[in-house]
Amino acid sequence: MRGKIVLLYESDQGKALCDIASYVLTQVALAFGHPLSLPLRRCAREEAVSDDVLDLCDGADAVLAGESSLTCLPALAEELQCNTRVRELRYAHLIENHALMGEKKPLNAVVVQALGSWEESLLAAGKKAYEISGRDALPIMQVAPTGKLAEAWKQAMEAADSRDALFHARESALARVIPDMVYHPDRIGVILCPPYAGGILSDAAAALCGVPGMCYDSYTGGECGVYAPLYQESDDLDTFGMLRAVLALLRGLRLERESACLEAAIRNVLQAGWRTPDIYRDGAQITDAQAICDLICQQIEVAGEWINNG
């Protein structure tokens, strides 16, 4: 891959997370022999995306934002013609459960939101939901809209479905989804929703997941993917949220070996008991973001040497 990945941030915390991403991506590029460009830009706190940022993103393979709360992020996703947002909230396979509902009830959820009401966006969201469902063996809960959007939504969902689908989307009213997340968090799976419901459910699910610092957003279906760790209202960096956003980016670029290597490194570090302050629990070994990234990059370097010289 001869790639260009644009890094955007708005705050000092976002800059620190972009530095983490740059460090890890550089190590991946060195280990697997990829020429890689990682331009970095600070964004103004404005809803409109500036021309210089758009110019920087022109021809990019992916965009990484230092925070999901980046003010211009919705406008950027629209400019890049992204039609679907995916909020990945699962982490139980990587870390012991921190779920608010109890140790044995992790929120096993992925929120898939159509970013527009036009047919292409609805269909793309439906296809993405079925793709995730088939890949990860997750049921699909769809929040079907009412009113003018109802018929277009129905047609899009019928087009996205197939006879071979492992699960077929079941309908649920918006008012029922949040109680389901509270009482049956481990059974949720994919939540597929139209634009207006997606904003509500994404934020609610992030609050219920227990560890926002392990979660991230991705915007897909456009000129390139856009990825961002979930925003945390604290001074602690959501290091693992950014690392998992980088992992999703590599998968989005279909770099299977590279993404598998990074995922294994993240899992190894977590299973060894290392934690950053935002996900710390009693009994863990607490350390800072730089030390975590050093541990991960050491494993990536070893894997690269084995692949290149083995």
N, C-alpha and C positions, 0 to 999 in steps of 0.2 A: 504494500500500500504506500503510495506517495500522497500523504494526506495533509489536510489543513483543518485544524480544529480551533475554533475561535473561543476564547475565554473572556467572559464578560462579568463585571461586578459593579456594585454600587456603593458598598460600605467597606470598611477596613476588614470586617469579618468575612465578607464575600471575597475580598482580595486574598486573604489567608487561605480560604478554601480553593480558590483558583490556583494558588501556588502549590497546594497539595496535589491537585489534579495534574498540573504541569509536571511536577516531579515524578509522579507515577507513570504518566503517559510517556515521558521521556525514557524512563527505564524500560517500559514495554517496547518502545521503538528501537532502542539499542539492542535489547535481548533478541528481538525477532527480525532485526535488519530492515526496519521501515524508515525511510526519510520522512520526517514529520515537522510541520510548521505549526507553532502554537502562539499566534498573536494574541495579545492581552489588551483589553480596553476597559476604561472606567466609563460607566454610563451615568448621565445626569438623572436626577430624581424627577423624571418627567414621563407622562404616560405615552407620549409620542416617541417613536424610536428615531434617533438622529440619522442624518444622511451618512455621516462618517461611519457609524456602526453598520448600517446597511451595506455600505461599500466594503467594509471589512468582511462581512458575512458572505459577500458575493463569491460563489465558487467554493464555499466551505463544504467539507464532508460532514461536519457536525458542529454544534454550538453547545458549550457548557456555560451555564450561569452559576455564579457563586452562591446565589440564593434564589429560592422559588418566589420570593417576594419582590424580586427585581421589578421596579415600577413599569418599565417598558416591555416586560416579557410578553404580556398578551398581545401587544401591538407587533412585537417582533415575530411571534408565532404566526400572526395573521399575514404579515409581510412575506414570510417564508412559505405561505400557503399550507401551513400545517392544519389538518382537519380533525385531529383526535388528540386528546390528552389522556395519558395513562398515569395514574397515581399508584405506585407499587408500595403496598403496606405490609407485605409478608416478610418475616425475618426469622420465624421460629426454627427454620432449618440451619440457621447460622448461630443463634444465640438463645440461651435459656429464656423462658417466657417472662416478660415484664407486663403482661396484659393487665389492664385495669379490672377486668372481670374475674381474675383469678388465675392461679398458676397453670391450670389445665385448660384454659380457654383463650388461646391466642386469637387475635383477629386475623383470620386467614382471608384477606380481601385484596382485590385489585379493582380500583374504580376506573372505568373506561367512559370517557365523556366526549360526546360529539361537540365540536367547537362551533358549529354553525347549524342552521336549520335547513340548509339546502341539501338536496338529495345525495350529492357526492359525500358530504360530511357524515350524514346519517349512515350511509352504506359503509363508509370506511370504518366508522366506530363499531358497527355490527361485525364486520369482518375481523377487526382487531380483537374484539371480545371472543369470537369463536376461535381465533388463532391461539389466544392465550389459554382458553378452555381446553382445546385439544392437546396443546403442548404440555400443560401442567395438570390435566385431569381435574378441572375445577368446574363446578356447576355455574350456570349463568342466571342471574336475577336481573330482569330488565324493568326499568321504571318507565312504562309507556306514557307518553304525553297525551293530553286531552286537547280538544279544540282543533284549530286549523292544522296543527302538526301531526295529528293522530294518524291520518291516512298515509301520509308520506312516511312516517315512522314504521307503520305496519308493513308497507311495501318493501322498505329497506331491510327490515328484519327478516322478511320472507326470502329476500334475495341473498342475504348473508348466511342463512341457515342451509344445511344440506342433509341428505338422508344419512350420510356417514358420520355426522357430528356425534361426538361422544355424549354431549349433553345438548338439549334444546332449551332455549331461554324460556324461563317461566316469568310471568308477569307479577309484579308486586306494586302496590300503591306507595307513593313517596312517604306517606305517613307511617307505613309499616316497616320501612327499611331500617331506620335508626333503632327502633325497638328490637328488630332482629339482630342488629349488630351488637346490642347490649346483652341480649339473652342467649343468642346462639352465635357468638363471634367466630367459632371454629368452623361453622357450616356455610359461611357466606359465599366465598368464591369470587366470581367476577360480577361486579355491579355495573350494568350497562345503562347509561342514562343520557337524556338530551341535555342541551346547554344549561337551561335554567336549574335543573335538578343536580347537575354535576358539581356546580359550585357549592351547593349546600352539603351534599353527601361527601364530597372530598374533604372538606374541612371537618365535618363530624367524624368521619372515619379516622382522620389523622389524630384527632383528639382522643379517640378511643383505643388507638393501636398500642399505646403505652410507651413506645420508643420512636418518636418522630425522627430522631437522629439516625435511624437505620433505614429511612424511607426516602423516596425521591419521586419526582415527576419527569415524564418524558412527553414531548410533543412530536407527533409522527405524521407521515403522509404528505409532507411538503418537500421543498427543495432539499432540505437536510433535516436531520433530527435535532431537537433541542432538549437538553437534559439539565436538571437542577435538583440539588438536595432540598429537602423540606426545611422551611424556615423555622428557627427556634428562637423564642423570646428569652434568650439568656446570652451570657458572654462566652459560653462554651461553644467551640466549633463542632458542628455535626460532621465530624471526620468520616464516619462510616457511611453516612448518607451520601457524601460526595464520592467516596470510593465505589459505592454501589451504582451511582449515576455514571461513573466512568465505565464500570462493568457493563451497564446497559448500553452505553455508547459503543463499546467494542462489539457487542452482540449485534447492535443495529447496523454496524459496518460489515457484519458477517465475518469477523475475525475470530473464528471458533477456538483456535489454539490459544490465542492471546487472552480471550475472555475466560477460558477454562483455567488458564494459569493464574490470572488475577483472582478468580473466584476461590480457587484452592488456597491461595495465599491469605485471602481475607478470612476464610474459614479456619485455617490453621492458627492464625493469630488469635482469633476469638476463642477457639477451643483450648488454646494454651492459657486462657484466663486473662489476657490483656484487654484493658478497657480504657477508653477516654472518659473524661469527667461526665459528659452528657449521658452516657449509658452505664455508668458505674453502679455496681451493687456490692453489698458487703461480701468480702471474701475474694473479690477480684483483685488483679494487679493493675493499679491505676497508673497511667502514664500520659504523655502529651501527644499531640498529633504528629509531630516530627518523628518521635520514636516509633510510633505505629507504622508510619510510612517507611521508615528505615527497615523495620522488620519485614514488611511486605516486599519492598524492593530487593532485599537480599534474596528472598525466595524466587523472585522473578529473574534475577540475574543468574542464579543457579540453574533454573529451568532453561534459560536461553543458552547457557553454555552446554548443557546436556543435549539440547536439540541441535545446536550448531556443530558440536564436536562428537556427538554420539553416533 
